[in-house]
């Protein structure tokens, strides 16, 4: 278990950098926390299987200790991309939570080393790099369908957008995001689209387009398909050109949820059954 530590100056910088959102909400109506710590591991080629085995063993071992001593396990949401990059997401209700002392008794936390001491070294040996970021959840810029079109409760496929906006282009970019959300609502799009910003990290906007499978996602349609269906081909193409002109860089990767890594509650934005 890689425990995250953030000094006060980092939190202060993260508070100052906040595009399009004035302040984090204390809670979201759909259960999404306003702030997230994100630990990112990029695994060395050929080390994916070993990393997963060790990481799962470490998480399960620590959670077992917590259960045995009647301590709560905080939810962790794990996502892996096709490039063997693993994102461990932990919700935070507010910035004050970063400085809140642990409620786990020292007598219990000292037992974690019986699990981690033998696993941390080989886990880190499997990594190309790892680092921490703080993300903000954008409730108003996310889309969660009134009638979700899911069979599963955990997405089998996630298309992960990462877009960095050119300074001075934020307003136009925001208008295009609003148009996309309007198109999602007008078309009764069946899948949820979650939006975050990496406030302490690369500063990018992060979109999670979540589906039961890649086939289900392609059937529902990507961003271009949604805009075309609602606004027509000509207008949609111009909107996409405008969007591209707002970006310094962008990346799209395929990813999937990994509920086997760690204990978590109902998946982000997904219906529970």
N, C-alpha and C positions, 0 to 999 in steps of 0.2 A: 504494500500500500504506500503510494507516494503522497505524503501529506504536504499540502500547499502552505507556504508561508509568504505573506505580503507585508512589507514594511509600510509605515504610515505615509511616507512620501509617495509611494506607488499608488496608494488609494487616493491621495489628494489629486494626483495627476489624472487618474481615471475619472474623478468627479468633474474635473474641468473639461474633459473631452467628451462631449455628448451631443452628436448631431441629431437634430429633429426631435429629441426627447428632452424635456426640461428637467425632469427628475424621475427616479424609479418609483413605480407604484408600490405600495406595501403589499399588494396581492393582485393577482389577475383573476378575472372571472372564470377563465378556463383552467385555473390551477397552475399556470406557468409562473415561475418566479421571475422577478424583474432583473435579477443579476445572476450570473453564472461564472464560477471558476472553471476553466477548461485546461486540463493537462494534456499536452500533445506529445505523443511518442512517434518518432519515425524509426521503423525497424530496419535493420540491415537485410539486404537480399539473402534469402535462404534461411533466415532466422525466425520467420513468422510463426511457424509451428511451435518452436521452443519458447518464444516469447509468450504466446497465448497460453501454453501449458503452465508456465511458471507464474504468469500474472493471475490466471484463474485460481491456481493453488494458493497464492498469497491472499487474494481477496476472500476466498472461501475460508481460509484459516483464520483471518482476522474477524470475519463476521461470525464464525463459530464461537470464538472467545466472547464476543459481545453478547451473543444469545445465551451462552452458558452462565453469564453473570448478570443477566437481566438488563442489559444496556441496549438502547435503540441503535439501529443501523441507519445512517443517513443515506438517502438514495443517491446512486451513481448511475449515470446513463452513458453507456459505452458505444461508440460508433467507429467502424473501421472502413477506410477507403480502399479502393483497388490498388493504390500505391503503397499499401502497408503503413498507413498513417492512422494511429489510434487516438481518438479524442475521448477523454473521460470528463464528463460534464456533471458539475455539482451545483444545485440551486442554492441561492442565497437571498434572503428576504430584503436585506438592506446592507449598506456599507458597514454599519456598526457591527454586523455579524462577523466581519473579518477579524475584528479585535476581541470578539467574545471568547472568554476562556472555555476550554473544553469542559463538558459536564461529566466526562468519563473519569471515574476515580483513578488515582495514580496506581493503585493496587491492580487495576485491570489493564490500564494502558501499558504498564511495564511488561505484561505478558505478551504484547505484540511482538517483541523481539524474538520470542521463541519460534515465531513463524517467519518474520522478515529477515533475520540475520543470515539465514542460509539461502534466501531467495533474491535479495536485493542485488547482490554482486552479479550473478548470472543474468538477471533481468537487464541491468544496465549494460552488460557486455553485449547484449543483443541489439542495442540501440545505436542508430546513426546520430541522433540528437533527441533531446526532449526539452520542453520549456512550458511555462504557464502563461495563460492569458486571462483577462476578465472580459466577459461578454455581457452586453445588455440585450434583453429581450424587448422587441418592439411589438407591443400588443396591437396598436392601431394599424401597423403596417403588415401584420400577419393575417392569414386567412384560415379560418377553421369552419368547414361547411356545416350548415344546420343539419343536413342529413348526410353523414359521412358514408362514402362508398367503400368501406373496408370489410373484408372477411376476417382478417387477422387483427390482433390487438398490438402487435409489434411489427413495424414496417420491415418487409423483406428487401425493400429497395429504397434508397434515398438518393436523389440527385442533389448534390451540394454545390450551390453557386457561391463564389467568393468574388466580390467586386469592390475595387478601390476607386473612389470618386475623385476627380480632379478638383482641387480647391477652387471655389468660385462657381462650381457647377452643381452644388448641392441642391439649390432650389429647383432647377430643371429636373434633376434626377428624382427629387421628391415628387414632382408632378407626375412623372412617368410611373413611379411606384403606385401613386394614387390611382392612375388609370388602369394599371394592372389589377389592383384590388377590386376596382369597379367591374372590370371584365370577369374576374373570378366569381363575383357575386351575381352578376347578370346571367352568367352561363350556368349557375348552380354547379360549379366545379366540384367534383366529388372528393377531392383529396385536400389535405391540409398543407399549407405553405407557411412555414415559420420563418421569421426574420429576426436576425440578431445583428449587432455591431460589435466588432472586436475593439472595445474601448482601450484596453491595455493589451496591445498586440500589434497587428499590422494595420489597424484602422479600417479594415474592410467590412462591408456589409455581407452577411452570411445568410443564405436562404436554404432551407431544408424543404424540398418537395418530396413528400413521403407517400409511398404506395405499398401495396401488398407484394408487388413484384415489378420488375422492369417492364414486363408486358402490360401490366395494369396501368403503369405510368404512361407508356406510349399510347395506350388506348384513350386515356383521359386527355392527353395532350400536354405539351410543354408550354413555355411562356409564349413563344411565337404562335403556336396553334390557338391558344386562348385569345390572344389579341386579335388574330385574324378572324376567328369565329364571331367575335363581338363587334369589331370595328371595321371589318373588311380588309382585304389583302393590301390595298394601296395605303390606307392609313396605318395599318399595323407595321408595314415595312418602314414607313417614315418614322414611326415611334421607335423602332429598333435601331434605326440609324442614329436618331437623336440620343438614345440610350448609350450607344457605343461611343458617341462623341463626348459623353460625360465621364468616361472611365479612363483612368490611368492604366489599369490592368484588370483582367478578369480570368477566372478559372472555373471550369466545371468538372467535377469528378463524381464517379459512382461510389456509393457507400451503402452500408447496411448496419442495422442495429445489432448489438450483441448483448442480449439479456443474460447470456451464460457467464459473462465476465464478473458481474457484481449484482448485488441486490438493488432493485429499483421498484418504484411504484408504477402505476399505469404510464405507458410510454408517452413522451412529449406530444401533446396535441391529439393523441389517438383516443378513440372511444374505449372505455373499459367495459368488460362483460363479466 
